[in-house]
């Protein structure tokens, strides 16, 4: 990664995104790159777009973001660590002009999965609302499938009452502006965020989840797991970014989410100090990683790895943890089911890439593509 020299925070600098070796070393990276969903980060200058990207995906300390320079060109960041967390983030400069002849709307918005528009809640946001209306109008006309997310950012400096008042005001004015332009059917999702707490991680979790077609399957698997194990809440975490890609159907309590994030910090820190690492591993979080933390209120936090970069974190009562063997067995069944979902997704991606690129394939490769699609343990051609 080009930003490794800037990594600070609880994670060690060498613990970052890397190739996911689910089916061996994959040679199809260049083919898959163009098929990954894109998340566009947009907003006015100094609204906090680059800070969000650095804190969530590059482990930068929030205080260090004060020294970031304004973005003056599109910055592309590839996030690739598992079959479920694969996308690109494009950070756009705030001064971008959609009506400039050099702005290729079809290319920018055509392959976009989600558009995150960042509004500085501590500033006069009328200009930001005008830019939001222009952005959504332009993007929707190119790609009606885009998920539009509005981050009402820097709310750490506002009291609770003013936060809610600001959210209501921005929601009302934004939806009115769209209705005046004939886009009243376009749905905007609003999130109160700050890089100084876990709100930005939870907001990005919800954005990423909308880009995972297998989300209902993952949620169903988690529901089955907790109902048969006496678990109160379960999260499937991407341990690098601390965003959760799925959780069970019960409501998410912010305090519980923060506890799970803190647990991941502790596990990674201790693993990197005391964990074993060999020549084939790039970090010490591996298939032997697990952790158990008992809180003084009778609550148990239990972490088990799912694969190299995914972990299941469960919250349950101490009396329900008496039968740990049953919970561990149920977890192994859960992990096997996740592996099967991985394999199905890998096969579908292989088939999609092969279909869209078969006009460029040399003679004889078509048969290899068809053979690979039937064998989930083989890498894409």
C-alpha positions in Angstrom: 0.0 0.0 0.0 1.3 3.5 -0.8 0.1 4.9 2.5 1.9 2.4 4.8 4.3 5.1 6.1 1.4 7.0 7.5 -0.2 4.1 9.4 -0.7 4.9 13.1 -3.1 3.6 15.7 -3.6 0.4 17.5 -2.9 -1.9 14.5 0.7 -2.6 13.5 1.9 -1.1 10.2 2.3 -4.4 8.5 -1.3 -5.5 9.3 -3.1 -4.4 6.2 -5.1 -5.5 3.2 -3.3 -8.1 1.1 -4.2 -10.9 -1.4 -6.8 -13.3 -0.2 -5.6 -16.8 -0.9 -8.9 -18.6 -0.7 -8.3 -20.6 -3.8 -4.6 -20.3 -4.1 -2.7 -17.5 -5.7 -5.0 -15.9 -8.2 -3.8 -14.7 -11.6 -7.1 -13.0 -12.5 -6.6 -9.8 -10.4 -6.6 -7.5 -13.4 -9.7 -9.1 -14.8 -11.6 -8.9 -11.5 -10.6 -5.3 -10.8 -12.9 -3.8 -13.3 -15.8 -5.9 -12.0 -15.5 -4.7 -8.4 -18.2 -2.3 -7.2 -17.0 1.2 -6.6 -17.7 3.5 -3.7 -17.4 7.2 -4.6 -16.5 9.7 -1.9 -17.8 13.1 -2.8 -18.5 16.4 -1.1 -17.2 20.0 -0.8 -13.6 20.7 0.0 -12.5 20.2 3.6 -15.7 18.2 4.4 -13.6 15.3 5.7 -13.7 12.8 2.8 -10.0 11.9 2.8 -9.9 11.7 6.6 -12.7 9.2 6.5 -10.9 7.0 4.0 -7.6 7.1 5.9 -9.2 6.4 9.4 -11.4 3.6 8.2 -9.2 1.8 5.7 -5.7 2.9 6.5 -5.8 2.9 10.3 -4.7 6.5 10.5 -5.2 8.2 13.9 -7.9 10.9 13.8 -5.5 13.5 15.1 -3.1 12.8 12.2 -5.8 13.7 9.7 -5.4 17.3 10.7 -2.2 17.4 8.6 -3.8 16.0 5.4 -3.7 18.2 2.4 -6.8 18.9 0.3 -7.4 16.3 -2.4 -6.7 17.9 -5.9 -7.2 14.8 -8.0 -9.2 11.5 -8.0 -7.5 9.1 -5.6 -8.4 5.4 -6.2 -8.0 2.9 -3.4 -8.5 -0.9 -3.9 -9.9 -2.8 -1.0 -9.5 -6.5 -1.5 -9.2 -9.0 1.3 -12.0 -11.6 1.0 -14.7 -12.8 -1.3 -17.2 -10.5 0.5 -15.1 -7.4 1.0 -13.9 -6.4 -2.5 -14.5 -2.9 -3.8 -12.8 0.3 -4.9 -13.0 3.7 -3.2 -12.6 6.8 -5.3 -12.0 10.0 -3.4 -13.0 13.0 -5.5 -11.7 16.5 -5.0 -14.4 18.9 -3.7 -14.0 21.4 -6.6 -15.0 18.9 -9.3 -17.3 20.3 -11.9 -19.9 17.9 -13.3 -20.5 20.2 -16.3 -16.8 20.3 -17.3 -16.3 18.7 -20.7 -13.5 16.5 -19.3 -15.8 14.9 -16.7 -16.9 11.6 -18.1 -20.1 10.9 -16.2 -20.8 7.6 -17.9 -17.4 6.2 -16.8 -17.5 7.6 -13.3 -21.1 6.7 -12.4 -21.6 3.7 -14.7 -19.8 1.2 -12.6 -20.6 2.8 -9.2 -22.2 0.7 -6.5 -22.6 3.4 -3.9 -22.1 7.2 -3.7 -21.2 8.6 -0.3 -21.7 12.4 -0.1 -20.0 14.0 2.9 -21.5 17.2 4.5 -19.7 19.1 7.2 -22.3 19.5 9.9 -20.3 22.3 11.6 -20.4 24.5 8.5 -23.1 26.3 6.6 -24.3 23.4 4.5 -26.4 25.2 1.9 -23.7 25.0 -0.7 -23.2 21.3 0.2 -26.9 20.6 -0.3 -26.8 22.3 -3.7 -23.8 20.2 -4.7 -25.6 17.1 -3.4 -28.6 17.8 -5.6 -26.4 18.2 -8.6 -24.4 15.1 -7.9 -27.4 12.8 -7.3 -29.2 14.1 -10.4 -26.2 13.6 -12.6 -25.4 10.1 -11.2 -29.0 8.8 -11.2 -29.4 9.7 -14.9 -26.4 7.6 -15.7 -26.9 4.7 -13.2 -30.3 4.3 -11.4 -29.0 1.4 -9.3 -26.5 3.6 -7.3 -27.0 3.5 -3.5 -26.9 7.1 -2.3 -25.5 7.7 1.2 -25.2 11.0 3.0 -22.7 11.3 5.8 -23.6 14.2 8.1 -20.0 14.5 9.3 -18.0 16.1 12.1 -20.9 15.8 14.6 -18.6 15.2 17.5 -18.6 19.0 18.1 -22.4 19.1 18.4 -24.7 18.2 21.3 -27.3 15.5 20.9 -30.2 17.8 20.4 -28.5 19.8 17.7 -27.3 16.6 16.0 -30.9 15.4 15.5 -32.1 18.9 14.5 -29.3 19.1 11.9 -30.1 15.7 10.5 -33.8 16.5 10.2 -33.0 19.8 8.5 -30.6 18.2 6.0 -33.0 15.3 5.3 -35.9 17.7 4.7 -34.1 20.1 2.5 -32.3 17.4 0.5 -35.4 15.4 -0.3 -37.3 18.6 -1.2 -34.5 19.6 -3.6 -34.8 16.2 -5.3 -38.5 16.3 -5.5 -38.4 19.7 -7.2 -36.2 18.1 -9.9 -38.6 15.1 -10.4 -36.5 12.7 -8.3 -38.7 12.2 -5.4 -38.4 8.4 -5.8 -34.7 8.5 -5.2 -33.8 7.2 -1.7 -31.1 8.9 0.3 -29.8 7.3 3.5 -28.5 9.6 6.2 -25.8 8.8 8.8 -24.4 10.9 11.6 -20.6 10.4 11.6 -17.4 11.4 13.2 -13.8 10.0 12.9 -13.4 10.4 16.7 -15.7 7.6 17.6 -17.1 4.4 16.1 -20.0 6.1 14.2 -17.9 6.3 11.0 -17.2 2.6 11.1 -20.8 1.7 11.6 -21.9 4.0 8.8 -19.4 2.5 6.4 -20.5 -1.0 7.5 -24.0 -0.2 6.3 -22.7 1.1 3.0 -20.6 -2.0 2.3 -23.4 -4.3 3.3 -25.5 -2.9 0.5 -22.8 -4.0 -2.0 -22.9 -7.6 -0.8 -25.5 -9.7 -2.8 -25.1 -12.5 -0.3 -26.1 -10.4 2.7 -29.5 -12.1 3.3 -27.7 -15.5 3.3 -25.1 -14.3 5.8 -27.7 -12.8 8.1 -29.7 -16.0 8.0 -26.7 -18.1 8.9 -26.0 -15.8 11.9 -29.6 -16.0 13.0 -29.4 -19.8 12.9 -26.1 -19.7 14.8 -27.3 -17.5 17.7 -30.6 -19.3 18.1 -28.8 -22.6 18.6 -26.0 -21.3 20.7 -27.6 -19.0 23.3 -25.8 -16.0 21.8 -27.4 -12.6 22.2 -25.6 -10.7 19.3 -23.1 -11.7 16.6 -21.1 -9.7 14.1 -19.1 -10.8 11.1 -16.2 -8.4 11.1 -13.6 -7.4 8.6 -10.7 -7.2 11.2 -8.6 -4.7 9.2 -11.2 -1.9 8.9 -13.4 -3.0 11.9 -16.5 -2.7 9.7 -19.0 -5.5 10.1 -20.2 -7.0 6.8 -23.2 -8.8 8.5 -25.0 -9.2 11.7 -28.1 -11.1 12.9 -31.6 -9.6 12.6 -31.7 -8.1 16.2 -31.1 -4.4 16.4 -27.5 -3.1 16.6 -26.7 -1.5 19.9 -23.9 1.1 19.4 -22.3 0.2 22.8 -22.2 -3.5 21.9 -20.6 -2.7 18.5 -17.9 -0.5 20.2 -17.1 -3.4 22.6 -16.6 -5.7 19.7 -14.3 -3.2 17.9 -12.3 -2.8 21.1 -12.0 -6.6 21.4 -10.6 -6.8 17.9 -8.0 -4.1 18.7 -6.9 -6.1 21.8 -6.7 -9.4 19.9 -4.6 -8.0 17.0 -2.3 -6.1 19.3 -1.6 -9.2 21.4 -1.3 -11.5 18.4 1.3 -9.2 16.8 3.4 -9.2 20.0 3.1 -12.8 21.1 1.7 -14.6 18.0 3.6 -17.1 15.9 4.3 -16.1 12.3 6.0 -18.2 9.6 7.3 -17.5 6.1 3.9 -18.0 4.4 2.0 -15.6 6.6 1.9 -11.8 6.4 0.3 -11.3 9.8 -0.4 -13.3 13.0 -4.2 -13.4 12.7 -4.8 -16.9 11.3 -7.0 -19.9 11.6 -5.9 -20.5 15.2 -6.9 -17.0 16.4 -9.6 -16.8 19.1 -10.3 -14.8 22.2 -12.5 -14.9 25.3 -13.2 -11.8 27.4 -15.4 -11.9 30.5 -16.8 -8.6 31.6 -17.7 -7.8 35.2 -21.4 -7.5 34.4 -21.7 -11.2 33.5 -21.3 -10.7 29.7 -18.9 -12.8 27.6 -17.2 -11.6 24.4 -16.1 -14.5 22.2 -14.1 -14.1 19.0 -13.3 -16.8 16.5 -11.6 -16.4 13.1 -13.5 -17.3 10.0 -10.7 -16.7 7.5 -7.6 -14.7 7.2 -9.3 -11.3 7.5 -12.8 -12.1 8.8 -13.8 -12.8 12.4 -17.0 -13.7 14.2 -17.5 -11.8 17.4 -20.3 -12.9 19.7 -21.9 -11.4 22.8 -23.6 -13.7 25.3 -24.4 -14.2 28.9 -21.8 -16.0 31.1 -24.3 -18.7 32.0 -24.9 -19.5 28.4 -21.2 -20.0 27.8 -21.1 -23.1 30.1 -21.5 -25.4 27.0 -18.6 -23.9 25.1 -18.2 -27.2 23.1 -21.6 -26.8 21.6 -20.9 -23.2 20.7 -17.6 -24.2 19.1 -19.2 -27.0 17.1 -21.9 -24.7 15.9 -19.2 -22.2 14.9 -17.4 -24.8 12.8 -20.7 -25.6 11.0 -21.2 -21.8 10.5 -17.7 -21.5 9.1 -18.2 -24.4 6.7 -21.4 -22.7 5.4 -19.5 -19.4 4.9 -16.9 -21.3 2.9 -19.6 -22.7 0.6 -21.0 -19.2 0.1 -17.5 -18.1 -0.8 -17.1 -20.9 -3.4 -20.5 -20.1 -5.0 -19.6 -16.4 -5.2 -16.2 -17.3 -6.7 -17.8 -19.5 -9.4 -20.3 -16.8 -10.3 -17.6 -14.2 -10.6 -15.5 -16.5 -12.8 -18.5 -17.0 -15.1 -19.3 -13.3 -15.2 -15.7 -12.3 -16.0 -15.4 -15.0 -18.6 -18.6 -14.0 -20.3 -17.7 -10.4 -20.5 -14.2 -11.0 -21.7 -14.6 -14.1 -23.9 -14.3 -11.9 -27.0 -10.7 -11.1 -26.0 -9.7 -14.6 -25.0 -7.3 -16.6 -27.2 -8.4 -19.8 -28.9 -8.9 -22.7 -26.5 -9.3 -20.7 -23.4 -13.1 -20.8 -23.6 -13.0 -24.6 -22.7 -10.8 -23.8 -19.7 -13.3 -21.2 -18.5 -16.2 -23.7 -18.7 -14.1 -26.3 -16.9 -13.1 -23.9 -14.2 -16.7 -22.7 -13.6 -17.5 -26.3 -12.6 -14.6 -26.7 -10.2 -14.9 -24.3 -7.3 -11.4 -25.1 -6.0 -9.7 -23.8 -9.1 -8.7 -20.2 -9.6 -10.3 -18.1 -12.3 -8.5 -18.3 -15.6 
